[in-house]
Amino acid sequence: DVCSSDLFFANAARLARPAFAFFTVYSILVLVFGCLYTILDRYSGAPNFLVGGTLKTISFGEGLYLSIVTLSTVGFGDLIAQTAAARMLVGFEIFLGVLLLLFGVQAILTSGQK
């Protein structure tokens, strides 16, 4: 006779690997795009982002924040890409974020059904 707590922990253990993979990929994408936003803004010669209504060069922390908000597809609108290069980079991150959510959640759910 298997008790419900044993089933719970067996299911949790089965979900741990795909969930860890999902959060690892998510974290790597946040860091990579946070770096790309900061590098683009620092070396392009002019600010690429509107922060609180003012065109300014973003810090690494603001680049990470923009990456998290963009990858999660929340998009608060307090940090806005102004140039074509920045908008293309943000658009690509949105595309990757949607793919990550679709396939990552699907992988987690599929592993839970086994």
N, C-alpha and C positions, 0 to 999 in steps of 0.2 A: 504494500500500500504506500503510495507516494503522497506525501503531504503537499499542501499548496505552497508552502514556503520553499520547498525543494524545487518545485516547478518554476517558481518565480526566479530563483537564483540561477537555474539552468537557462532560462530564457534571457536573463540579464547577461550572463556570460557569453551567450551566443551573439548578442547584440553589441558587445563591447568592441570587437575588432572593427566592424564596419563603421560604428560611431566614432571610434578613435581615428580611423582613416579619414572620415568626413571632416572632422574638426582639424586634423593636421593639414589637409589640403586647403581648407578654408583659411587657416592661420597663415599658411605660406602665401596664398594669394593676397591676403590683406597686407602682409609685409612687402611683397614684391611691388604691388601697385602703390602702396604708400611711398616707397622709395622712388618709383617712376614719377609720381606726381611731384615730389620734392625736387628730383633731378631736373625734370622738365621746366619747373618754375625757376630754379636757380640759374640754369645755363641757357635759357632761351633769350635772355636780354631784357625781357619785359614780363610783368606779371601775367599769369594765365588764368587766375582765379579771382572771383569776386567774393570777398569775405565780409559778411555783414553790410553789404552795400558798397564796399570800398574795394577797388582793384588794388591788390597787394600781393607780394611774394609770400607764399605759405611756408610755415615751419614743418619739420618732420612730423610733429605731433598732429598738426592740421592735415597733413597728407595721409597719416594713418586713420584719422577720423573720417576723412572723405572716403577712403578706401572701405572702411567698415560700413558706413552708411550706404555707399554705392553697391557693394557686394551683397549686402542684405536686401537690396532693392527698396530701401526705405526712402532715401532721398529727401531729407528735411528741407533743402533749399537755402540753407544758411551759408553754404560754400558752393559756388557755382562756377563751372568751367566756362571761360569766356572765349578762348581761341579755338580754332579748328583742331589743332593738335590735341589740346586738352579734352575737347569734346569727343574726339575719336577714341582716346584712351579711356575715358569714362564709359563710352558706349561699349567698348570691348569688355570692360570689367563687368558691366551689367549683363552682357551676353554670357560671360563665364559664370556669373553668379546664378543666373537662371538655370544654366546647364548643371551646375553643381547641386543646386537644390533639387532639381528633377531626378538626376541620377543618384545623388547621394541618399536622398530619402527613399528612393526605390530600392537601393541596395540594402539599406537598413531594414526596411519592411520585409524584403524578400528573405533576408537571413533570419528574421524572427519567425517566419512561417515554416522553416525546416524542422 
